[in-house]
Amino acid sequence: MGRLVRLTEQGFIDLVASLSRAARGPRGAGWRPVLGIGDDAAVLPSAGRLHTLLTTDLLTDGVHFRAAWTPGFLLGKKALSVNLSDIAAMGGVPRACVFSAGFPRRTRPAYAREVARGLADQARRHGLAIVGGDTCAARSLFLNVALLGAVEPGREVRRSGARAGDGLYVTGALGAAAAGLRLLKRGARPPGKGSAGHRAVRAHLDPEPRVTAGRLLGMTGLAAAMIDLSDGLLQDLPRLCAASGTGAVVEEAAVPVAPAAAAVLGPGGARRAAIVGGEDYELLFAARPGLEAQVAHLARRIRLPMSRIGQIVPRRRGVHLLTRSGQYVPFAALRGGFRHFPADA
């Protein structure tokens, strides 16, 4: 039975996983998932020709967002987007969701209405149905989505598929969301539409889940392992490596930095934000050697950059950043990324 000495995000997840295994009883008894705790989504068996994907994410005021600077419409969109990103990371197609919300009693009806509109708008854009949920009064505003998706058996892209020698890639560019959060925390006046500041703030408040990219990376077999960058490259790459039993080297000079981040934070600050910042919701994936041309072709096809940023290496070599000055720095020595509890630091 698992123990929890200090409260950490991963420690609590591991505890639930150990209790879940104990509760299932002896092997072969009862219903079992295809893939349970430990990836971007669970994979559940189905009587049809597709497996079911299941994921959930919780957004809480003061932790994941600030209602004071987040329009209700964009908050509703983001509540669904962060779950869509998990389905994308598994190579699946979103199908249906349930949505729950806790509203403080002082919440203006107009704000709650905008949250619902944002959620419904994002659901329409991605062709999924909202099929239920729950609402209650709460001390702090929170939103929760549980999302169902579908994927062909054996086509789900797990975190555990990377092998030494694979190339390491990322979609899009990184750092804009962290730059936008920096502006919001500073209390900066709303930047003009079209400006770098506006693009950075928008990246934080309204991330774009890479559903099409994730689906095609899975269907074509290009992605051997994949994870979405919710907590940042610094936090999420070691999770992919731990699941795969590998290490990795990331080349700092190859990490794509969002122009909005560079404009807001300067070159040095933007490079750091791209590595240790979070909430970009891009996809980080490993591809077998020799597939560089195919990855580049897919990127052109869907008009989304896919940059090779490093390589998967044997586990004994650990996870390192190769700096622009030629030094190898362990990821464990870097500071940043999103952490829920003090003991996570």
C-alpha positions as CSV (number, residue, x, y, z in Angstrom):
1,M,0.0,0.0,0.0
2,G,1.4,3.4,-0.9
3,R,2.5,6.1,1.6
4,L,2.4,9.8,1.3
5,V,5.1,11.4,3.5
6,R,5.1,14.8,1.9
7,L,2.2,16.3,-0.2
8,T,3.3,16.4,-3.8
9,E,1.3,16.2,-7.0
10,Q,3.1,13.1,-8.3
11,G,3.2,11.5,-4.8
12,F,-0.6,11.8,-4.5
13,I,-1.1,10.4,-8.0
14,D,1.2,7.5,-7.2
15,L,-0.7,6.8,-4.0
16,V,-4.1,6.7,-5.8
17,A,-2.5,4.4,-8.4
18,S,-1.3,2.0,-5.8
19,L,-4.6,2.0,-3.9
20,S,-6.4,1.5,-7.3
21,R,-4.3,-1.6,-8.1
22,A,-5.0,-3.0,-4.6
23,A,-8.7,-2.4,-5.0
24,R,-8.9,-4.3,-8.3
25,G,-8.1,-7.6,-6.7
26,P,-6.2,-10.5,-8.4
27,R,-5.3,-10.3,-12.0
28,G,-8.0,-11.5,-14.4
29,A,-10.8,-10.6,-12.0
30,G,-13.3,-8.0,-13.3
31,W,-13.1,-5.2,-15.9
32,R,-9.7,-3.6,-16.5
33,P,-8.6,-0.5,-18.5
34,V,-6.3,-0.8,-21.5
35,L,-4.2,2.0,-19.9
36,G,-4.8,3.5,-16.5
37,I,-3.2,6.2,-14.4
38,G,0.0,7.8,-15.6
39,D,-0.6,9.2,-19.1
40,D,-2.4,12.2,-20.6
41,A,-5.7,10.1,-20.7
42,A,-6.9,6.7,-19.7
43,V,-7.6,4.2,-22.5
44,L,-10.8,2.1,-21.9
45,P,-11.9,-1.0,-23.7
46,S,-15.0,-0.8,-25.9
47,A,-17.3,-3.3,-27.5
48,G,-17.0,-1.3,-30.8
49,R,-14.0,-0.9,-33.1
50,L,-12.6,2.1,-31.2
51,H,-11.2,2.4,-27.7
52,T,-12.5,5.2,-25.4
53,L,-10.2,7.9,-24.1
54,L,-11.0,9.6,-20.8
55,T,-9.4,12.6,-19.2
56,T,-10.3,15.4,-16.8
57,D,-8.8,18.7,-15.6
58,L,-9.7,21.2,-12.9
59,L,-9.2,24.9,-13.1
60,T,-9.4,26.9,-9.8
61,D,-9.4,30.6,-9.3
62,G,-6.2,31.8,-7.7
63,V,-4.3,28.7,-8.8
64,H,-4.8,28.2,-12.5
65,F,-6.4,31.5,-13.4
66,R,-7.5,34.8,-11.9
67,A,-11.2,35.7,-12.5
68,A,-10.3,39.4,-12.1
69,W,-8.3,39.4,-15.4
70,T,-9.9,36.4,-17.2
71,P,-13.0,37.1,-19.4
72,G,-15.7,34.5,-18.8
73,F,-15.9,33.5,-22.4
74,L,-12.2,32.7,-22.6
75,L,-12.3,30.9,-19.3
76,G,-15.0,28.6,-20.6
77,K,-13.0,27.9,-23.7
78,K,-9.8,27.2,-21.7
79,A,-11.6,24.8,-19.4
80,L,-12.3,22.6,-22.5
81,S,-9.1,23.4,-24.3
82,V,-6.8,22.0,-21.6
83,N,-8.7,18.7,-21.8
84,L,-8.7,18.7,-25.6
85,S,-4.9,19.0,-25.4
86,D,-4.8,15.7,-23.4
87,I,-6.8,13.9,-26.1
88,A,-4.5,15.4,-28.7
89,A,-1.5,14.0,-26.9
90,M,-3.0,10.5,-27.1
91,G,-3.6,10.8,-30.9
92,G,-7.4,10.7,-30.3
93,V,-10.6,12.4,-31.4
94,P,-12.7,14.3,-28.9
95,R,-16.4,13.1,-28.6
96,A,-18.3,14.3,-25.5
97,C,-17.8,15.9,-22.2
98,V,-19.5,16.7,-18.8
99,F,-18.8,20.0,-17.2
100,S,-19.1,21.0,-13.6
101,A,-18.7,24.5,-12.0
102,G,-18.6,26.0,-8.6
103,F,-19.5,29.7,-8.5
104,P,-19.2,32.0,-5.5
105,R,-22.5,33.4,-4.5
106,R,-21.3,36.9,-5.5
107,T,-20.7,35.8,-9.2
108,R,-22.5,38.0,-11.7
109,P,-25.0,36.1,-13.9
110,A,-23.5,37.7,-16.9
111,Y,-20.1,36.3,-16.1
112,A,-21.5,32.8,-15.6
113,R,-23.4,33.1,-18.9
114,E,-20.1,34.0,-20.7
115,V,-18.4,31.0,-19.2
116,A,-21.1,28.8,-20.6
117,R,-20.9,30.5,-24.0
118,G,-17.1,30.0,-24.2
119,L,-17.5,26.3,-23.3
120,A,-20.2,25.8,-25.9
121,D,-18.3,27.7,-28.6
122,Q,-15.2,25.5,-28.2
123,A,-17.3,22.4,-28.2
124,R,-18.8,23.3,-31.5
125,R,-15.4,24.1,-33.0
126,H,-14.2,20.6,-32.2
127,G,-17.4,18.7,-32.9
128,L,-18.1,17.4,-29.5
129,A,-21.2,17.2,-27.4
130,I,-21.7,18.6,-23.8
131,V,-23.8,15.8,-22.3
132,G,-24.1,16.7,-18.6
133,G,-22.4,18.0,-15.4
134,D,-23.1,19.7,-12.1
135,T,-23.2,23.2,-10.6
136,C,-22.9,24.3,-7.0
137,A,-22.0,27.3,-4.8
138,A,-18.4,27.5,-3.8
139,R,-16.0,29.7,-1.9
140,S,-13.7,30.0,-5.0
141,L,-14.7,29.7,-8.6
142,F,-13.7,26.4,-10.1
143,L,-14.4,24.6,-13.4
144,N,-14.0,20.9,-14.2
145,V,-14.3,19.1,-17.5
146,A,-14.3,15.3,-18.0
147,L,-13.8,14.6,-21.7
148,L,-14.3,11.4,-23.6
149,G,-12.5,10.7,-26.9
150,A,-11.9,7.8,-29.2
151,V,-8.9,6.1,-30.8
152,E,-8.2,3.0,-32.8
153,P,-6.9,0.1,-30.7
154,G,-3.1,0.2,-30.7
155,R,-3.0,3.7,-32.2
156,E,-3.0,5.6,-28.9
157,V,0.2,7.5,-28.4
158,R,1.6,6.8,-25.0
159,R,4.3,8.6,-23.0
160,S,6.1,5.3,-22.8
161,G,7.1,4.7,-26.4
162,A,10.3,6.7,-26.7
163,R,13.6,4.9,-27.3
164,A,17.2,6.0,-27.3
165,G,18.1,7.5,-30.7
166,D,14.7,9.0,-31.3
167,G,14.4,12.6,-32.3
168,L,12.6,15.0,-29.9
169,Y,10.2,17.4,-31.4
170,V,7.8,20.2,-30.4
171,T,4.9,21.8,-32.2
172,G,4.6,25.5,-32.6
173,A,6.7,27.9,-30.4
174,L,7.1,28.2,-26.7
175,G,7.1,30.9,-24.0
176,A,4.2,33.2,-25.1
177,A,1.8,32.0,-22.4
178,A,4.5,32.6,-19.7
179,A,5.1,36.1,-21.1
180,G,1.4,36.8,-21.1
181,L,1.1,35.7,-17.5
182,R,4.0,38.0,-16.5
183,L,2.1,41.0,-18.0
184,L,-1.1,40.1,-16.3
185,K,0.6,39.7,-12.9
186,R,2.3,43.1,-13.3
187,G,-1.1,44.6,-13.7
188,A,-0.2,46.0,-17.1
189,R,-2.9,47.8,-19.0
190,P,-4.5,45.7,-21.7
191,P,-2.1,45.8,-24.7
192,G,-3.4,47.0,-28.0
193,K,-4.9,44.3,-30.3
194,G,-2.3,42.9,-32.7
195,S,0.6,43.9,-30.4
196,A,3.2,41.4,-29.0
197,G,1.7,42.0,-25.6
198,H,-1.8,41.2,-26.8
199,R,-0.6,38.0,-28.5
200,A,1.2,36.9,-25.3
201,V,-1.8,37.6,-23.1
202,R,-4.0,35.8,-25.6
203,A,-1.7,32.8,-25.6
204,H,-2.1,32.5,-21.8
205,L,-5.9,33.1,-21.7
206,D,-6.9,31.3,-24.9
207,P,-4.5,28.4,-25.7
208,E,-4.9,26.5,-28.9
209,P,-5.1,22.7,-28.4
210,R,-3.3,20.9,-31.2
211,V,-6.0,18.3,-31.8
212,T,-5.4,18.0,-35.6
213,A,-1.6,17.7,-35.1
214,G,-2.0,15.1,-32.4
215,R,-4.4,13.0,-34.4
216,L,-2.2,13.0,-37.5
217,L,1.0,12.2,-35.6
218,G,-0.8,9.2,-34.1
219,M,-2.5,8.0,-37.3
220,T,0.7,8.2,-39.4
221,G,2.7,6.5,-36.7
222,L,5.2,9.4,-36.7
223,A,4.9,10.0,-32.9
224,A,6.4,7.1,-30.9
225,A,5.7,8.9,-27.6
226,M,3.9,12.2,-26.9
227,I,2.8,14.5,-24.0
228,D,1.2,17.9,-24.0
229,L,3.2,20.8,-22.6
230,S,0.9,22.0,-19.8
231,D,3.4,22.5,-17.0
232,G,6.3,23.4,-19.3
233,L,9.2,21.6,-21.0
234,L,11.1,21.5,-17.7
235,Q,8.4,19.5,-16.0
236,D,6.8,17.5,-18.8
237,L,9.9,16.1,-20.6
238,P,11.1,14.3,-17.5
239,R,7.6,12.7,-17.2
240,L,7.8,11.4,-20.8
241,C,11.4,10.1,-20.1
242,A,10.3,8.5,-16.8
243,A,7.5,6.6,-18.6
244,S,9.8,5.5,-21.4
245,G,12.7,4.6,-19.2
246,T,15.0,7.0,-21.1
247,G,16.9,10.2,-20.8
248,A,17.0,13.2,-23.2
249,V,19.2,16.0,-24.4
250,V,17.5,19.3,-25.3
251,E,19.5,21.8,-27.4
252,E,18.7,25.3,-26.1
253,A,19.5,26.9,-29.4
254,A,16.9,24.6,-31.2
255,V,14.0,25.4,-28.9
256,P,11.5,27.5,-30.9
257,V,10.8,30.8,-29.0
258,A,7.5,32.6,-29.6
259,P,8.1,36.1,-31.1
260,A,5.6,37.5,-28.6
261,A,7.7,36.2,-25.7
262,A,10.9,37.7,-27.2
263,A,9.2,41.1,-27.6
264,V,7.8,41.1,-24.0
265,L,10.7,39.4,-22.1
266,G,13.7,40.1,-24.3
267,P,15.8,37.3,-25.9
268,G,17.2,35.8,-22.7
269,G,13.9,36.0,-20.7
270,A,12.1,34.5,-23.7
271,R,14.5,31.6,-24.0
272,R,14.1,30.8,-20.3
273,A,10.3,31.1,-20.6
274,A,10.3,28.6,-23.5
275,I,12.1,26.0,-21.4
276,V,10.7,26.5,-17.8
277,G,7.4,28.3,-18.5
278,G,4.1,26.5,-18.7
279,E,0.6,26.5,-20.3
280,D,1.8,26.6,-24.0
281,Y,-0.2,23.4,-24.6
282,E,2.0,22.5,-27.5
283,L,2.8,18.8,-28.2
284,L,6.2,17.3,-27.3
285,F,6.9,14.0,-29.1
286,A,9.6,11.5,-30.0
287,A,10.0,10.2,-33.5
288,R,12.1,7.3,-34.7
289,P,15.4,8.0,-36.5
290,G,15.1,8.8,-40.2
291,L,11.6,10.3,-40.0
292,E,12.7,14.0,-40.1
293,A,11.4,14.4,-43.7
294,Q,8.1,12.9,-42.9
295,V,7.7,15.2,-39.8
296,A,8.6,18.2,-41.9
297,H,6.1,17.2,-44.6
298,L,3.3,16.9,-42.0
299,A,4.2,20.2,-40.5
300,R,3.9,21.8,-44.0
301,R,0.6,20.0,-44.7
302,I,-1.1,21.4,-41.6
303,R,0.8,24.7,-41.5
304,L,2.1,24.1,-38.0
305,P,5.9,24.2,-37.3
306,M,7.4,21.1,-35.8
307,S,10.9,21.7,-34.6
308,R,13.5,19.1,-33.6
309,I,14.8,20.2,-30.3
310,G,17.0,17.3,-29.2
311,Q,17.3,13.6,-28.9
312,I,16.2,10.7,-26.6
313,V,19.2,9.1,-25.0
314,P,19.8,6.1,-22.6
315,R,18.4,6.5,-19.2
316,R,21.8,6.5,-17.5
317,R,22.6,9.8,-19.2
318,G,19.7,11.6,-17.5
319,V,17.8,14.6,-18.9
320,H,20.0,17.6,-19.8
321,L,19.9,20.9,-21.4
322,L,22.7,21.6,-23.9
323,T,23.1,25.4,-23.4
324,R,24.1,27.8,-26.2
325,S,27.5,28.0,-24.5
326,G,28.0,24.2,-24.9
327,Q,27.4,23.2,-21.3
328,Y,25.3,20.2,-20.3
329,V,23.0,21.3,-17.4
330,P,20.7,18.7,-15.7
331,F,17.0,19.6,-15.9
332,A,16.9,18.9,-12.1
333,A,19.2,21.9,-11.6
334,L,16.9,24.3,-13.4
335,R,14.0,26.1,-11.6
336,G,10.6,26.8,-13.1
337,G,7.5,25.2,-14.4
338,F,4.2,24.9,-12.6
339,R,4.2,23.2,-9.2
340,H,1.1,22.8,-7.0
341,F,2.7,22.1,-3.6
342,P,5.8,23.4,-1.8
343,A,7.3,19.9,-1.7
344,D,7.1,19.7,-5.5
345,A,9.9,22.3,-5.8
